[in-house]
Amino acid sequence: MTGETSAAPHRRAQLRDFLRTRRARLTPHDVGLAAVGRRRTPGLRREEVAMLAGVGVSWYTWLEQGRDITVSAEVLDAVGAALRLSGPERSHLYLLAGLNPPPPGRARDTEVTPELLRLLDAWGSRPAVLRDRYWNLLAVNDAARTVFGFSDADHNCLISFFTNARYRAMHVAWTAIAPAVVAAFRADAAHAPGDPEFSRVVGELTAASPEFARLWARHDVDAAVQAVKAVRHPEAGDLLFDTTTLAVADHPDWFLVLYNPQPGTETAQRVDGLMRSRLAPV
């Protein structure tokens, strides 16, 4: 018996208990139904959930009993709506039913919280950026603007890597690392095939950069890893950073990218000096 097969009964048992408890917490009044007849147990009846979801009573009963039946995303969405599931609960339902949860809504439609902005500023003279799953820049601290040359015109990490002349020129081994950067982006895009925002980024960059178009056509795929970012700043000289990417817990499609000066180099002192010179009165 494979690991997946042996795990399936446990997953279906969890699904059974989850659906029962979600049903039990609702009353007919909660969902706009009239309470008919005497109820021996609290919560909605199975037939009421089935009616609200637009599915057959027998099918919903089998689902709640944890039987090995075929489910679709559309039906799970209908059941989730009937049970008034929250976003995390809806994702949990998908996982228990053996499906991949739908991707969260586009991060660009959500305002970055003051807490995250303060966190970026608290990184001090160390560069830090907040990006979404499409590598769109959501927020950039002053150090990232100063050290990497980001400006208000930069809206996507990948696009800037190919089209921001100052940012590109600072990368010591740009030609060597460009294929790995494109391969990592393709790996991220593969998690959401057909997503129009990934297509938009690729289309915009393909039109702007023949180099990107050539690398994208290779279809190379590679996972992004914690890496060293090496740049040659026109004023501060060679800078080496350890790069760490952290997911934001309440926005799983947002990523905080922190750049920490490598120990044993003069990067920290050079960056501190660079930031002090920017703050010095003219």
Backbone torsions as a table, in degrees:
resi	resn	phi	psi	omega
1	MET	NA	131.1	-178.9
2	THR	-76.6	165.1	178.4
3	GLY	-61.6	-38.1	-179.7
4	GLU	-65.9	-42.0	-179.0
5	THR	-66.3	-42.7	-179.2
6	SER	-68.8	-25.4	-179.6
7	ALA	-81.6	-21.8	-174.7
8	ALA	-59.8	-46.1	178.8
9	PRO	-60.2	-38.7	178.2
10	HIS	-64.7	-42.4	179.8
11	ARG	-63.1	-42.3	-179.9
12	ARG	-68.2	-32.4	175.5
13	ALA	-66.0	-39.7	176.3
14	GLN	-64.7	-38.3	177.6
15	LEU	-62.2	-43.5	179.0
16	ARG	-57.7	-50.1	-178.0
17	ASP	-67.1	-36.4	-179.5
18	PHE	-64.4	-48.1	-178.9
19	LEU	-64.7	-39.7	179.0
20	ARG	-62.2	-44.1	-178.9
21	THR	-70.1	-34.9	177.3
22	ARG	-67.2	-38.2	179.4
23	ARG	-68.2	-37.7	-175.8
24	ALA	-69.4	-21.1	-176.0
25	ARG	-86.1	-7.5	-178.7
26	LEU	-103.6	149.6	173.1
27	THR	-113.4	161.2	175.7
28	PRO	-54.7	-38.7	179.0
29	HIS	-59.8	-36.6	-179.2
30	ASP	-59.9	-31.4	-174.1
31	VAL	-112.2	12.9	175.3
32	GLY	79.5	24.9	178.1
33	LEU	-107.8	152.5	175.3
34	ALA	-83.5	136.7	179.2
35	ALA	-78.2	114.7	-177.0
36	VAL	-115.5	128.7	175.9
37	GLY	78.8	169.0	180.0
38	ARG	-80.5	136.2	-177.5
39	ARG	-109.7	124.4	-179.0
40	ARG	-82.6	-24.2	-180.0
41	THR	-129.3	153.6	-179.5
42	PRO	-72.4	160.2	174.2
43	GLY	94.6	-177.8	178.6
44	LEU	-75.7	155.9	172.0
45	ARG	-86.1	159.0	179.9
46	ARG	-59.7	-40.3	-178.3
47	GLU	-66.6	-29.0	177.8
48	GLU	-70.9	-41.3	176.2
49	VAL	-62.9	-43.5	179.8
50	ALA	-60.8	-43.0	179.5
51	MET	-63.4	-45.0	-179.6
52	LEU	-64.1	-34.2	-178.2
53	ALA	-85.8	-12.7	-179.0
54	GLY	74.2	31.8	178.6
55	VAL	-122.3	166.4	179.4
56	GLY	-70.4	147.8	179.8
57	VAL	-62.9	-42.2	-179.6
58	SER	-63.0	-42.9	-179.2
59	TRP	-62.9	-45.6	180.0
60	TYR	-64.4	-37.8	178.6
61	THR	-61.4	-43.3	178.0
62	TRP	-62.9	-39.7	179.1
63	LEU	-61.6	-45.9	-177.4
64	GLU	-72.4	-24.4	176.6
65	GLN	-79.0	-6.2	178.7
66	GLY	77.8	25.9	178.2
67	ARG	-72.6	158.4	-178.4
68	ASP	-84.0	83.8	-178.6
69	ILE	-120.4	162.7	179.2
70	THR	-84.8	132.3	178.8
71	VAL	-125.8	156.8	178.1
72	SER	-121.6	162.1	179.2
73	ALA	-62.6	-38.5	-178.2
74	GLU	-63.1	-42.4	-179.5
75	VAL	-69.8	-39.8	177.4
76	LEU	-62.5	-38.8	177.0
77	ASP	-61.8	-40.2	179.9
78	ALA	-66.8	-41.6	177.6
79	VAL	-65.3	-42.2	178.9
80	GLY	-61.4	-40.0	177.9
81	ALA	-66.7	-40.3	-180.0
82	ALA	-62.8	-36.3	-178.3
83	LEU	-91.2	4.9	177.7
84	ARG	57.1	45.8	-178.1
85	LEU	-75.0	145.1	174.0
86	SER	-78.0	173.7	178.5
87	GLY	-56.6	-51.9	177.7
88	PRO	-62.0	-36.3	178.7
89	GLU	-67.1	-37.5	178.3
90	ARG	-63.3	-43.6	177.2
91	SER	-62.5	-39.7	179.1
92	HIS	-62.9	-39.7	178.1
93	LEU	-61.1	-44.1	178.1
94	TYR	-58.0	-47.6	-177.2
95	LEU	-63.5	-42.5	179.7
96	LEU	-66.9	-27.8	178.7
97	ALA	-85.1	-1.8	177.0
98	GLY	86.5	18.9	179.1
99	LEU	-116.0	155.0	173.8
100	ASN	-74.7	132.2	178.3
101	PRO	-62.2	148.7	176.6
102	PRO	-65.5	151.3	179.3
103	PRO	-64.8	151.2	177.3
104	PRO	-66.5	166.8	179.0
105	GLY	-63.4	161.4	-176.4
106	ARG	-62.3	128.2	-177.0
107	ALA	-65.8	-25.2	-176.1
108	ARG	-67.7	-18.0	-180.0
109	ASP	-84.7	-4.1	-177.1
110	THR	-114.0	134.5	-178.3
111	GLU	-74.6	138.3	177.2
112	VAL	-68.9	133.0	-175.4
113	THR	-73.0	152.8	175.9
114	PRO	-58.2	-32.0	-180.0
115	GLU	-63.3	-41.8	178.8
116	LEU	-68.9	-38.4	177.8
117	LEU	-63.5	-39.9	177.9
118	ARG	-66.4	-34.3	178.7
119	LEU	-64.9	-42.3	177.5
120	LEU	-62.0	-43.5	179.0
121	ASP	-65.7	-33.9	-178.3
122	ALA	-69.0	-15.4	176.6
123	TRP	-70.8	-6.0	170.5
124	GLY	65.9	-127.8	-177.6
125	SER	-84.0	10.8	177.5
126	ARG	-99.1	135.7	179.8
127	PRO	-65.6	143.6	176.2
128	ALA	-153.2	139.7	176.9
129	VAL	-135.5	153.7	173.3
130	LEU	-115.3	123.0	-179.9
131	ARG	-128.3	164.8	176.3
132	ASP	-102.1	-172.7	-174.6
133	ARG	-67.4	-19.2	178.3
134	TYR	-92.4	4.9	-177.1
135	TRP	71.0	17.2	172.2
136	ASN	-69.9	137.5	178.4
137	LEU	-80.0	118.8	178.6
138	LEU	-95.4	-31.9	178.5
139	ALA	-160.5	146.5	-178.4
140	VAL	-138.4	130.9	178.7
141	ASN	-82.6	170.2	-175.7
142	ASP	-60.1	-36.5	-178.7
143	ALA	-64.9	-40.0	178.8
144	ALA	-65.7	-37.4	177.1
145	ARG	-64.8	-42.8	-176.0
146	THR	-74.0	-44.9	-173.9
147	VAL	-77.4	-42.4	-174.4
148	PHE	-99.7	-9.2	177.4
149	GLY	80.4	21.8	176.1
150	PHE	-66.7	143.8	176.0
151	SER	-130.8	-179.4	179.3
152	ASP	-64.9	-18.3	179.4
153	ALA	-77.8	-15.6	-179.6
154	ASP	-85.1	121.4	-177.8
155	HIS	-125.8	-5.7	-179.2
156	ASN	-150.1	130.9	-176.7
157	CYS	-58.6	-45.0	-176.8
158	LEU	-67.6	-43.7	179.6
159	ILE	-63.1	-41.8	178.6
160	SER	-64.8	-36.6	-179.5
161	PHE	-59.2	-33.7	-178.3
162	PHE	-96.9	-27.7	-168.9
163	THR	-115.7	-17.8	177.3
164	ASN	-82.8	105.6	-172.5
165	ALA	-59.4	-40.7	-178.4
166	ARG	-68.4	-45.2	179.8
167	TYR	-62.6	-42.5	-178.8
168	ARG	-67.0	-42.9	-176.7
169	ALA	-64.8	-25.0	-178.1
170	MET	-76.4	-18.4	-179.9
171	HIS	-77.2	116.6	-173.2
172	VAL	-60.3	-40.1	-176.4
173	ALA	-120.5	51.0	-174.2
174	TRP	-55.7	-48.9	-176.4
175	THR	-61.6	-35.7	-177.6
176	ALA	-74.3	-34.6	-175.1
177	ILE	-92.9	-16.0	-177.0
178	ALA	-56.7	-43.9	178.7
179	PRO	-59.7	-38.8	-179.8
180	ALA	-68.5	-35.6	178.3
181	VAL	-64.0	-46.0	179.7
182	VAL	-66.0	-39.3	179.7
183	ALA	-64.4	-37.1	177.9
184	ALA	-67.8	-38.4	177.9
185	PHE	-65.9	-40.2	178.7
186	ARG	-63.2	-37.2	178.1
187	ALA	-63.0	-40.9	177.6
188	ASP	-65.4	-42.8	-179.0
189	ALA	-65.1	-28.8	-178.2
190	ALA	-66.1	-20.3	178.2
191	HIS	-73.6	-15.1	-178.7
192	ALA	-137.8	67.9	-178.7
193	PRO	-59.8	134.1	179.0
194	GLY	84.1	-0.4	179.5
195	ASP	-65.1	123.1	-175.2
196	PRO	-65.8	-26.3	-179.1
197	GLU	-72.2	-40.0	173.6
198	PHE	-60.9	-41.9	179.3
199	SER	-63.3	-36.0	179.5
200	ARG	-64.6	-45.6	-179.6
201	VAL	-62.1	-46.4	-179.5
202	VAL	-63.1	-43.1	-179.7
203	GLY	-64.2	-43.7	179.3
204	GLU	-62.9	-43.1	-176.8
205	LEU	-75.2	-34.5	176.9
206	THR	-61.0	-39.3	179.4
207	ALA	-70.9	-29.5	-175.0
208	ALA	-92.1	-22.8	-172.4
209	SER	-137.8	106.8	174.4
210	PRO	-60.3	-30.9	178.6
211	GLU	-64.1	-44.8	177.1
212	PHE	-63.1	-44.3	-178.8
213	ALA	-57.2	-40.0	180.0
214	ARG	-67.2	-44.6	-179.4
215	LEU	-68.5	-38.0	179.8
216	TRP	-64.2	-35.5	-179.1
217	ALA	-68.8	-14.9	178.9
218	ARG	-74.6	-20.8	178.8
219	HIS	61.9	28.7	175.3
220	ASP	-72.8	142.7	179.8
221	VAL	-130.9	133.9	177.7
222	ASP	-154.1	146.6	179.9
223	ALA	-80.9	138.7	175.0
224	ALA	-71.9	138.3	-179.8
225	VAL	-128.1	165.4	173.3
226	GLN	-61.4	126.6	-170.9
227	ALA	-136.3	176.5	175.6
228	VAL	-104.4	128.7	177.1
229	LYS	-101.5	119.5	-178.9
230	ALA	-112.6	121.2	178.1
231	VAL	-130.1	155.9	176.2
232	ARG	-117.9	99.7	-177.1
233	HIS	-77.0	138.6	-177.1
234	PRO	-61.8	-22.2	179.6
235	GLU	-109.3	-40.3	-173.5
236	ALA	-91.2	-12.8	179.7
237	GLY	85.4	-155.9	-175.9
238	ASP	-71.2	130.3	-179.5
239	LEU	-129.8	134.9	179.7
240	LEU	-122.9	127.0	-178.5
241	PHE	-126.0	138.8	165.6
242	ASP	-81.4	127.4	-176.9
243	THR	-104.1	126.9	177.6
244	THR	-126.5	130.0	179.7
245	THR	-111.2	125.2	-177.3
246	LEU	-120.8	135.2	176.2
247	ALA	-79.5	143.6	177.8
248	VAL	-86.8	123.8	-169.4
249	ALA	-57.2	-47.4	-175.5
250	ASP	-88.9	0.5	172.4
251	HIS	-137.1	80.1	-173.0
252	PRO	-62.2	-11.1	176.8
253	ASP	-99.7	11.1	174.3
254	TRP	-108.8	145.8	-177.6
255	PHE	-135.7	130.0	177.2
256	LEU	-96.5	119.2	-178.2
257	VAL	-107.0	116.7	-177.0
258	LEU	-110.6	136.0	-180.0
259	TYR	-115.1	115.4	-177.3
260	ASN	-111.8	126.1	179.6
261	PRO	-53.9	132.8	-179.5
262	GLN	-67.5	132.3	176.0
263	PRO	-65.0	150.3	-179.6
264	GLY	84.0	2.0	174.9
265	THR	-118.0	173.9	177.7
266	GLU	-94.7	16.1	-174.8
267	THR	-60.6	-47.2	-177.2
268	ALA	-58.8	-47.6	-179.0
269	GLN	-64.4	-38.9	-179.1
270	ARG	-68.4	-39.9	178.5
271	VAL	-67.9	-42.6	177.6
272	ASP	-59.0	-43.3	179.1
273	GLY	-64.7	-38.8	178.7
274	LEU	-63.9	-43.7	-179.7
275	MET	-68.8	-36.9	178.0
276	ARG	-64.3	-39.2	-179.6
277	SER	-66.0	-29.7	178.0
278	ARG	-72.6	-28.1	-177.2
279	LEU	-89.8	-14.0	-176.2
280	ALA	-66.7	139.8	179.3
281	PRO	-65.7	143.8	-179.9
282	VAL	-78.9	NA	NA
